[in-house]
Amino acid sequence: MRFGVLGSLTVRDSDGDEVPITETKVLRVLADLLVHHGRPVSADQLIEDLWEGLPPGRPLNTLQTKISQLRRALGAERVLRSPAGYRVRVEEGELDSARFRRAVEEADRTDDPGARARLLAEALGLWRGPAFADEPFVRAEAACLEELRVGAAERLGETRIEAGEGAGAVAGLRELVEEHPLRERLHGLYMLALFRAGRQGDALRVFHDLRTRLRDQLGVDPDPAISALYTSILRQEPEASVLPRVADRPRSNLPSPPTALIGRESESAHVRELLSAPHGDRLVTLTGPGGVGKTRLAIAVARSLAEGFPDGAWIVELAGVDRGATAAELTERVITTLGLCEGVTDPCSDLVEWLRGALEGRRTLVVLDNCEHVVAQVAELAGTLLAVDGVRIVVTTQESLDVPGETVFPLAPLTLPERVRDPREMIASSSAVRLFVERARAASPGFALTAENAPAVAAICRRLDGIPLAVELVAARLRALTTEQIAAGLDDRFALPTGPGRGRPTRQQTLRSMIDWSWHLLADGERGVLRLLAVHRDGCTLEGARAVCADGHDVLDVLSRLVDRSLVVREGERYRLLESVAAYCLERLAESGELEDARRRFIAFHVREAERKDPLLRGARQRRALAWFDAETVNLRHALELAVRGEDADAALRLVDALAWYWRLRNRVAEARRSFDAALRIPGGPPRARCLAEGWLAAFEGRVLREDGLVDAAASRLLWFAGSVLYRAGEREAGRGLVEKALARAGETGDRWVEAAALAERAGHRLDDGDVSASRADARRSAGTFLDLADRWGLLRANASLARAAEIGPDDLGVTDLLEEDLRAAEELGLWVDAIETLFRLGRLAAARGEHSRARHLHERARRVASERSYSSGVVEADVWLGRTDGAPAGSRAGQPPADSLHGGGTGAASVH
């Protein structure tokens, strides 16, 4: 039987005849089962997917009817039921998407261009149209397959060009370019194919069309590699080079600016020159008053240089960091942003020095943004990183770091109009006027600088001293006011300084006055919401805004008006105050006497939400919960800081208990230890929360915990976690005892998650004892429960034991397929150590089956990811394996695979992921 999903969903029998399935809901059931790659799908999940939250009456009976119809079409032996749910049995080679993936993987491992082109063409030939139907539950898989298809088509085009068959690649690349009009690398390959086919003019037109489209739709220029290719084609250089492979493109979190950078051409060029010279500056500090545009310039420069930093160009936002934070805490922020594995288990370790070592041999650009409140700590961090040759650092702050090797670049405001004259001359001579006009057009389409409004525009720019933030905020007022009204308002408001301006530069007083004027234009309700939002360190969701606004305002309506007035920035589902506006609003909040109440509501909201989201980290909503914790990390840290500072033991202890499992999943051991220690230093608090916090701290530090007082479900999870840590730390008997207690208690309380976790752990213990059969039984039970709970992390744990058993005995469980699914899950969840270990397990299984080429490929991939994430033990393990010539891991004995970091290979809490 053949299942086709690379196009409309089809099923054909062994004779090639189509199996008729006409009922829509039956087809949707089959699609749902196929998208899970033969894994069981619970009845609840099928009902949710099929009826999208609006099930019919008696949904289980209706679902069983659809299953029965599917069985009649496919055969009862094809649609199976187990306690974990329903699954469709698909044999090797029967699913076209699986054949496509294998062909692409084989092509990527092939060095011969001809063989690679043949494999890619065969893989692409399996496609009949868009993957699956347009169903919500298959969109993620369809999107993944589509990206693989486009990538394979790109590589096929590139391979044909390399083989001198550019003309033959033109048609296919043209279709792809039409489908993906903003995909730059694709356009580059199309240009190259046209050029190699003797069509230089067409190649140049493709570039011009791409450049226009990027500028009009995204406000950016083409990638430097594309521009360089254009130049080569324009010069008719016969050896125009193929573009870098997709995998070699630099990684970055630099945002795409919503608007073009105006008036900073010379400054951008100068800073680029400082950073890009062969022996140029390695630390450039951009200084200037708030609102002058330091961040925008830093991002623009970093984006333009990103191609020259193959290990990434990153921006690390420090505005939300408390002014009392240590250099180590700032380092944690850098490690998290760069996606490195922390890997430091000793609480006395120097985290700054660890980061320096992790960056050795890399070529990386790091922007440390908004550092004025932590100058000393940033100076310590930057000073240490300067010892790494390949690292370049850009710092934005209002004062210099004053460290050796620093180049300070003061950023002046925009140039002002010297006199009122012809509008075109004013725009050409004054960057402040140019910025005002551009932002005014965005706020009020059709706006133009004329002889009539030029005097008012000139007055506005002068009154604002050319500070970009001030110009942008005022230009947004053109939605409601004329330029003359704005100028008159500024004249009146700036007659005398408003607010405490002592000790501030003149331009900073002006910015404050401008914000003060904007403040007085707001209604009372708008002022109330705006100042209360300032308690959030790193923006907030609508729910977060409502939580701190307790006086009945229609928060959503007010937020919308504040966004329109450019006082609040909306980024997806989050709302953020501009830097200077936030500082101003905090002062207003303190003046109103609301600061302490707002902070209490802020703390209470984050404690409540963390406790609500914590259970979701163990189940079907795991990915969404991780995303929430990631987005709220700065605010959660601030909530804990405030609770500790206010000696609120109840909030502090509850918060760290709720964050414990998130810290474990993200491998933030040092942060967990420090946070638990800080919370436990506060006297008092709920006895249960204190007992749990003491237990978590002991577990994270690898100590034996006190079991008295551990009586509920959370305590069962803690017993299991502490036992697993102790076992890996060498305290095997103590670890086994705690795991067995957790297992027994989970059985008594009906906690299936803890039972599954403890079974996965015990499976490793039994395998270490040589009892392969018992180990497999525990691992299977664990996997079945985690599958039923839809906990992808749990499946990683259970399947790891099955993989170890498969290395010893025959692989009759389809373990390779399970591990490939685990690998995708680890990558999607951002669990990079798990991803690396899974690659090692896949590699060892391949070696056991004699597939040495695939085993080497998997170990090389694991080493690459481990190196990128600074997971040193993973690099060492890969190097040891790759150093062997017989395809077997170093140090292994016949019939016994090496212990990995999950069972016996690691020490301390850091080896538990």
Secondary structure, DSSP 8 states (H G I E B T S, - for coil): -EEE-SSS-EEE-TTS-B-----HHHHHHHHHHHHTTT--B-HHHHHHHHHTT---SSHHHHHHHHHHHHHHHH-TTTEEEETTEEEE---TT-BHHHHHHHHHHHHHT---HHHHHHHHHHHHTT--SSSS-S-GGGHHHHHHHHHHHHHHHHHHHHHHHHTT-HHHHHHHHHHHHHH-TT-HHHHHHHHHHHHHTT-HHHHHHHHHHHHHHHHHHHS----HHHHHHHHHHHTT-TT------GGGS--B-----SS---S-HHHHHHHHHHHHSTT--SEEEEE-STTSSHHHHHHHHHHHHGGG-TT-EEEEE-TTS-TT--HHHHHHHHHHHHT-------TTS-HHHHHHHHHTT--EEEEEE--GGGHHHHHHHHHHHTTSTTEEEEEEESS----TTEEEEE-------SS---HHHHHHH-HHHHHHHHHHHHHSTT----TTTHHHHHHHHHHTTT-HHHHHHHHGGGGTS-HHHHHHHHHHHTTS--S--TTS-HHHHHHHHHHHHHHHTS-HHHHHHHHHHTT-SS-B-HHHHHHH--S---HHHHHHHHHHTTSEEEETTEEEE-HHHHHHHHHHHHHHT-HHHHHHHHHHHHHHHHHHHGGGGSSTTHHHHHHHHHHTHHHHHHHHHHHHHTT-HHHHHHHHHHHHHHHHHTT-HHHHHHHHHHHHTS----HHHHHHHHHHHHHHTT-----TT--SHHHHHHHHHHHHHHHHTT-HHHHHHHHHHHHHHHHHHT-HHHHHHHHHHHHHHHHHTT-HHHHHHHHHHHHHHHHHHT-HHHHHHHHHHHHHHHHHS---S-HHHHHHHHHHHHHHHT-HHHHHHHHHHHHHHHHHTT-HHHHHHHHHHHHHHHHHTT-HHHHHHHHHHHT-SSSS-TT-BTTB----TTTTS--SGGG--
